[in-house]
């Protein structure tokens, strides 16, 4: 599982999926803290598109590993980032880099995360509220059921529904998406997806 820096989440309980659930309120962290023993970055295996962009600030700015560049939308809200995979994948953690100090009214304040087979059947997984975020915002894609530690999907959509200070367009500097490693335990024939099962899968 990913580890989150202390103080990142203002409300202890993460948001559940679906309408009517209270949103987790996140501030962000200057450090990207991901347990790579259990998680792998899978965004490079996807096709990325956005609903709009300013020339020179397109979708590639989300994936260039630079915190100096940013995607800037150029249209009506919500602003969308669409991440589509050729085959169904397990996704466990979404991480965004946003910076209120630099971007002010361009900084997202409310984000909806949706998954599905394609545009025709997307369903909301989680809603998060960002509170003047400063750095990497970690969003777990697990459900309210403890057994639901990931979403199994062909597509993930990030919908930026509003910005700070009632801003119109948005800036997002980086997005990374992680899924569970299929078999992090060496010489283990079974493919456990739960960290708890993986922990006790060998005799010490």
N, C-alpha and C positions, 0 to 999 in steps of 0.2 A: 504493500500500500504506500501511497505517497505520504510524506510527512509535511505538515504545514507549520510554518513559523508561529511562535507564540504571539497572540494578539491579532492574528490575521482575521479570525472570524469573530465578529462582534456578538452574534447570537450563537450559542453553543449548538443548538439543534440545527442540522442542515435541513434545507427545504425538501419536502416530499414532492413527487410528481403530480401533475394534473392541476386543473383549475381550483382555485380556492385555497391552495396551500400557501402558508406564509413563506416569504422569501428569505433565504439566508442573506445576511448583510456582511459584505466582505470589504476589507481595506487594502489587501495586497501585501507583498513582501518584496524586499530588494533582492532576496536570494531565491533562485529557482531550486527548490528542494524536492527531488523525486527519487524514490528508492528504485534504482535501476536494476536491482537484483530481482524485483518482482514485476516491474513495468518496463515496457519498451515504447519508444516513440513510433507511431504508425502513420503520421500525417503524410510522409513522403510517398506512401502507397495509394494516396487518394487524389481525385480530381477536385480542385478548388475553384469556386466561382464566387463572385460578389454581386449584389443587386445593382450597384453603381460605384463609380470611382472618378476622382479627379485625375486628369492626365498626369502621369508621372507618379501617382500614388495608388497603384492598382493592387491586385491580389498578391503579386509577387513580393510586395513589401511585408506581407505577413509571414513569409517563409524564408527570408534572406538572412536570418540570425543576427540582424542588426537592430539595436534599440534606437538608432538615429533616424531610421526611416519609419514610415507608417502608411497604412491604408487610410485613405480619406474618402468617405462616401460623397455622393453628389446627387441627392434625390430625396424623396419623401421617406419619412420613417414608416415602418421599421426598416432598418438597414440590415441586410442579410449576408451572412457568410455560409456558403453551402459546401459541405465536405462529403464527397461521394466515393464509395469503394466498389471495386468490381465484384467482390464477393462479400458475404456477410462477415463482419468482424466484431469482436468483443472490445468495447471501449469503456474505460474505467475512470479516466481523469482528463479534464480539459483545463488548460492553463493559458491565460491571456496576460500580456504585458500592456498595461495602461498607466498613464501618468497625469494625474490632475494638475500637478504643479506646472508642467509644460503645456498641457493641452486645454486646460480650463473647460470652457463650455463645449469643447469637442469630446470630452471624456464621457463614456457610457455611464449611465446611472442604473438602468434596469435592463437585464438581459434574460431572454427566454431561450432555453435549449430544447430542441425538438429532435426526434429520431423517427425513422421509418424506412420503408423499402424505396421510397422516392418522394417526389413533391406531392403526389396524390394522397398519401396517407400519413403525413407527419403528425406526431402526437407530442405534446409537451412532456419533457422529462423533468425539468427543473426550472425554476425562476430564481434569479439572484439579483440583489440590489448592491451596487457598489457605492461605498461611502468615501468620496474623495480618494480613490485608490492611488497607490504609489508603488508600482512595481508589478510583480507576478501575482495574479489572482488564481488560486487553485479551486476548481469546482469539481467535486466528486460527482460522478454520474451514477452512483449507487442509489437504489430505491429506499423506501421506508422499511421494507422487509430486509432484515439482516442477511438473508440468503441472496438478495439481489445486489451483488457487488459490481455489476457492470451492465451495460446495455448491449444487446446483440443486434446489429443493425447494418443496413447497406448505406445509410445516409445520416449525417448529423447536420443540423442547421442551427446556427447561432443568430438570433434575431435581437438586434439592439433596438429596444422599444422607446427609450428616452435617454437624454443626456443631462449632465449637470447644467445648472443655470439655464435650463430650457433651450439648450443649444440644438441646432437643426442637424448639421452633419456631424460625423463622428471620426475619431482617430483611434485606431488600434495598432499597436506597434509590433506585436508578435502573437501568434497562436501556436500552441503545441497540443497534441492529443496523444494520449497514452492508452495502451491496452495491456492486459496481463500477459506475461511471458507464458508460452504454451507449456513449458516444462523446465522451470529454473533449477530443479533438483537433478544433479548428474546421475546417470545410470538408473533413472526412475522410469519404469515402463508405463506408469499411469499418468495421465495428464490432468492433474488437479487444477481447478480454477480458484479455489479458496486458499488464501494465505494460511488459514488455520490448518487445513488439511495438508498443505505442503510442508508446514513446520513439523508435523508429526508423521511424515511419510517415510522416514528412514529410521533404522535402529541405530542408536548411538552407543 
